[in-house]
Structure formats: C-alpha cells, structure tokens
Amino acid sequence: MKANIIAENRIIYQGEVSSITLPGVKGELTILSNHLPLITSLVKGRIKLKEPSGKELFFEIEKGLLEVQPDEVNALVSCKLI
C-alpha cells in the first residue's frame, strides 16, 4: 500500500509499505493493505513504517490526522525523523 506522511508543507515520506503503526487517541493502530476506510486523530508518539524489503523507518510526532483507504494511508503530522 502507498503511504504519505506530510508535515509543515513538506513530504516526510512517500512510498510503498507493508505496514504502518501509528499512535491513535485510544491506542496504537497498525494498518495493513485492504484496511477499511478510517479517519482519526493522532497523538504524541512514534510512527513505524515497514517497507516491503523489511526496512523499518521511525518518526516521532506531536500530533496529527490520519486518513486510511484500502490502498493508501495519508498522515498529516508535526514530526521529526529519528
């Protein structure tokens, strides 16, 4: 699935991922391909992206908004790369 992480008028990450784990208001969310559509707020914590190659990337965020479609995840956040 395609993942886009956007912060402060710049693209932080754009690419294919096998999973993405994010800090939701009611706990951690892990999104996989073909997930049901979802819109939710994000809280301070860590985003973990797992690329199809197995490589993992991490981003610390302060807050954000998440939109999930079956083949795409969009996160608008305040974050920094670890």
N, C-alpha and C positions, 0 to 999 in steps of 0.2 A: 504494500500500500504506500501511497505517497504521503510524506509528512512535511509540513511547513511550519517553522517556528519564526515568528516575526516580532521584533522588538524595536522600539524607538526609530521607526522609519527605515529599518534595515532588515534584511533577511538573515537570520542567525543560522538556520539550517533549512535545506530544501533537498529532498531526495527520497529514495525508497528505503523503507524499514520493514522488518518482520514483526516488530512490536514496539510500543511506546508506553512507558509508565509515567504517570503524572500525579501530582498532589492535588486531589479534589477536596472540596469542602467537607465531605463526610468520609474521607479516607483516600487511600491510594487507588488509582484506576489504571488498569492495564488494557490497552486497546490492541486488538489483532485485526487482520483483514476480515472484511464482511461483518464488522460490528454494526449494530443498529445505530441509526442516527441519534445524535446526542448533542446538547449544548449545555455547558455547565461552567461555573466559576472555578478558578484555580487559586490555591493559597500558597503561601511561602513553603518552599521545599525544593525537591530535585526532580528534574525530568531525566528519564533514562531512555535513550534510543538504542535499539538493536538493529543493525543493518543486516541484510541477507548474508553477508560474508561472515557474520558473527562479531564484527567490531561493535563495541559499545561506546556511546558518547553520553556525557552528562552535562546538564545545565542547571544552575541554581536560579530559582525565580523568586520574586517577591509576591507577585500576584498575576492573574491573567484570566483569559477567557478561552475555552476550548470548544471547537466545533468538530464533530465526528460524522463522516459519511462512510458508507461501506468500503470505499476505496481511497479515502483521503482524510487526513487529520490536519486541522489548522489550529494553531495556538498563538494567540496574541498575548505577549508577556513582557514583563520587565525582568531581564535576566542577564547573567554573565556566564561565560564559558569557564568550566573548571579545568 
